[in-house]
């Protein structure tokens, strides 16, 4: 089965459109293509209870970023949140571009 192309990639800066973290920005750390979710740095922090182990004898409560559905994320390009489009460049390669400014997004 072919994977769907997503508007968000690892390393992009995104703004959250809805939910508890609305308005916050952060860098995308990971993308789960199956579940259509992304982990954004410093956003949607969850607490996970960790049992004591050999590597962590104390155990305790660990904080880490949880995932957010891709529909709630918007790419930030040059400080402005914008929708994305895809078009063929002069070399025949499919590139992402900002629909607000029309500029090609390079990564």
C-alpha positions, -999 to +999 in steps of 0.1 A: +000+000+000+013+034-009+018+059+019+000+093+015+022+124+011+019+146+042+022+184+045+044+181+076+079+167+077+104+161+105+123+193+113+095+217+102+083+244+125+046+242+131+018+261+149-010+243+167-045+253+154-067+238+181-068+221+214-051+228+247-019+239+231-035+263+205-012+290+193+020+274+204+048+267+180+075+240+179+097+218+158+084+185+146+104+156+162+086+126+147+058+118+123+036+087+125+022+082+089-001+053+099-019+072+126-015+107+109+000+122+141+032+142+148+053+148+180+060+185+184+088+197+207+075+213+240+038+209+231+012+185+245+035+173+274+023+141+290+034+125+322+045+088+321+050+068+353+082+048+350+090+017+371+124+014+387+148-005+365+186-012+363+192+019+341+168+040+362+168+026+398+147+055+412+118+053+387+094+082+390+074+104+367+088+112+333+075+141+311+076+139+274+058+154+244+027+135+232+015+133+196-009+157+179-031+149+149-018+164+116-050+183+110-043+205+140-009+216+127+000+244+103+034+249+088+052+282+098+073+296+069+093+328+075+074+335+107+039+332+091+016+301+094+005+291+059-013+263+040+009+242+017+006+232-019+027+211-042+038+220-077+063+209-103+095+230-104+115+238-136+134+205-131+102+184-130+105+177-093+075+181-070+081+208-044+062+222-014+052+259-016+035+284+008+000+292-005+001+326+014+033+339-002+037+315-032+074+309-023+089+274-026+097+258+008+132+244+008+143+218+033 
